[in-house]
């Protein structure tokens, strides 16, 4: 039986808060590790593709890294992004979380 099934069946009802804390802590650690790898491998002027972003219209767009911060990366997009449904435009220079870029 999987741990998920045991949780659903109520085996760990007294420990649900601890389980949730452990899962959230693990997710933060994974995110930090991924972010560290990206920040260590990306340089200014690298070409990247955006991924995992909201608004989704930015996903898949290519651009050049212009600045690297502690946790965020500035990217100048190759082309003007599409206009959002509400009519607002997004500029060609975007600043995104480091885990939302993939080096080409």
C-alpha positions as CSV (number, residue, x, y, z in Angstrom):
1,X,0.0,0.0,0.0
2,X,1.3,3.5,-0.9
3,X,1.7,6.2,1.7
4,X,-0.9,8.3,-0.2
5,X,-3.4,5.5,0.2
6,X,-2.7,5.2,3.9
7,X,-3.2,8.9,4.3
8,X,-6.5,8.8,2.5
9,X,-7.6,5.8,4.7
10,X,-6.8,7.9,7.8
11,X,-3.8,6.0,9.2
12,X,-1.9,9.3,9.8
13,X,-4.8,11.6,10.8
14,X,-3.0,12.7,14.0
15,X,0.1,13.6,12.0
16,X,-1.4,15.5,9.0
17,X,0.0,18.9,10.1
18,X,3.5,17.4,10.4
19,X,3.2,15.6,7.1
20,X,2.1,18.9,5.4
21,X,5.0,20.8,7.0
22,X,7.5,18.1,5.8
23,X,6.1,18.2,2.2
24,X,6.2,22.0,2.1
25,X,9.7,22.0,3.4
26,X,10.8,19.4,0.9
27,X,9.2,21.4,-2.0
28,X,11.0,24.6,-0.9
29,X,14.3,22.7,-0.7
30,X,13.8,21.2,-4.2
31,X,12.9,24.7,-5.6
32,X,16.0,26.2,-4.0
33,X,18.2,23.5,-5.4
34,X,16.8,23.9,-8.9
35,X,17.2,27.7,-8.6
36,X,20.8,27.3,-7.5
37,X,21.6,25.1,-10.5
38,X,20.1,27.6,-12.9
39,X,21.8,30.6,-11.4
40,X,25.1,28.8,-11.5
41,X,24.8,27.8,-15.2
42,X,23.2,30.9,-16.7
43,X,25.2,33.9,-17.7
44,X,24.4,37.4,-19.1
45,X,23.9,37.2,-22.9
46,X,22.8,33.5,-22.8
47,X,19.8,32.7,-24.9
48,X,16.9,31.2,-22.8
49,X,13.3,30.0,-23.2
50,X,10.7,31.0,-20.7
51,X,8.7,28.2,-19.0
52,X,6.2,27.6,-16.2
53,X,5.0,31.3,-16.1
54,X,1.8,33.0,-15.6
55,X,0.6,34.7,-17.8
56,X,1.0,31.6,-20.0
57,X,1.4,33.7,-23.1
58,X,5.1,34.1,-22.1
59,X,5.8,30.4,-22.0
60,X,7.9,29.3,-24.9
61,X,9.2,32.7,-25.8
62,X,13.0,33.1,-26.4
63,X,15.2,35.9,-25.2
64,X,18.6,37.0,-24.1
65,X,19.6,37.3,-20.4
66,X,20.4,40.9,-19.5
67,X,20.8,40.7,-15.7
68,X,21.0,38.1,-13.0
69,X,19.9,38.8,-9.5
70,X,19.8,36.8,-6.3
71,X,16.7,34.8,-7.4
72,X,15.5,36.5,-10.6
73,X,16.7,36.8,-14.1
74,X,16.0,39.7,-16.5
75,X,15.4,38.6,-20.1
76,X,15.0,40.8,-23.2
77,X,12.6,38.8,-25.4
78,X,13.5,38.3,-29.1
79,X,10.1,39.6,-30.2
80,X,7.2,41.6,-28.7
81,X,5.0,39.2,-26.6
82,X,1.3,38.9,-27.5
83,X,-1.2,41.3,-25.9
84,X,-3.0,39.9,-22.9
85,X,-6.7,39.2,-23.0
86,X,-7.4,42.3,-20.9
87,X,-5.7,44.4,-23.5
88,X,-2.6,45.1,-21.4
89,X,0.7,44.8,-23.1
90,X,3.8,43.1,-21.6
91,X,7.1,44.7,-22.5
92,X,10.0,43.0,-24.2
93,X,12.0,43.2,-21.0
94,X,10.7,40.7,-18.3
95,X,12.1,39.7,-14.9
96,X,11.3,36.1,-13.9
97,X,12.2,33.6,-11.3
98,X,15.4,31.7,-12.1
99,X,13.6,28.4,-12.3
100,X,11.4,29.7,-15.1
101,X,14.1,29.8,-17.7
102,X,15.8,27.1,-19.7
103,X,19.1,27.7,-21.4
104,X,19.0,27.0,-25.2
